[in-house]
C-alpha cells in the first residue's frame, strides 16, 4: 500500500458517456452519432447493465436481438481512439 498509484488509461481521462442503460444497439449508435454531429469529443461509451438476454439476469453476453452487431458498435464507436467498456460485477 505504498508507492506511486498507477495512472488510469488515457481514455478514462477524457469524456466518458454513461447512463442507466441503453435499450438497444440503435440507441447506442444514435448516441455516438449525436456526439459526432455536435462535435463533442467522446472517448468512452459505457454499456452498464441490462444488455443481456431477457431472463438471464446479470449474464454478461449481449442480447443478440437488441444488440445484433457488436462489431458495428465498436467500429462506429471507435474511430481513432474511442474505447468500449463493459461493466462486470462480482456475486
N, C-alpha and C positions, 0 to 999 in steps of 0.2 A: 504494500500500500504506500510505497514511497516512490519517488522519481517523477519524471515528467509524464503527464497523461498523453495518450495518443491523440493525434489530430483526427477530426472527423473527415470522411471523404469530402472532397471539394464540392461535389454536387449538393451536399447537405448544407452548405453554407449559402446557397442561393435560395430561390423561391421554391417551396415545397407545397404543392396543391394537395389538400386533403379535405375530405368531408365525411359525413357519417357513412354514406355508401353511394356507389354508382349502381343504378339498376341494371344497366346492360352496356354492351360494348359501344352502342351508338352514343350513349350519354358520355362515355369516356372520350370517344373520338371528337364529339361536338365540343367538349370542354377544351381539349388540346387545340382544336382549330380556332376556337374563340380567343384563346390566349394569343395565337399567331396573328389573327385578324386585328387584334388590338395592339400588336407589337409589344406584348408584355412578356418578358423573359420567364420561362418555365423550365426549371431544372429537374424537378421530380414530380410525378403524379402518383399518389398512393391509392391503391385498391385495398381498403382495410378489411371489411367484412361483408358477409352475405354475397360472396361471389361463387360460393359452392352450389352444387346441385340441390334442389329442393328436397328436404327431408334428411339431408346429411349434415346436420348442424356441426359447424366447425371443420368440416372436411376442407382440406387445402387445395383441392383441384378446382379449376374453374368450371362453372356450369356451361356445357357446350351449347345449350340452347340460347343463353343470354350473352355468352362471350364466345362466339363461334370461331374467331380467328385471332388468337392471342398474338401471333406473329405480326399481324397487321397493326395491332395496338402498339407493339414495340417499335416497329419500323416507322410508323407515322409519328409516334410519340418520342422518338429518339433521333431526330435529325441533328447529327453532330454530337451533342453532349448530354441530352436528357437521359435520366435513369429511370428504370422501373423498380418499384419497391413492393414486395408482398409482405404482409403482416402475418406473423405466426405467433401464437400464444401457447404456452405450455399448460397442460392439465388445468 
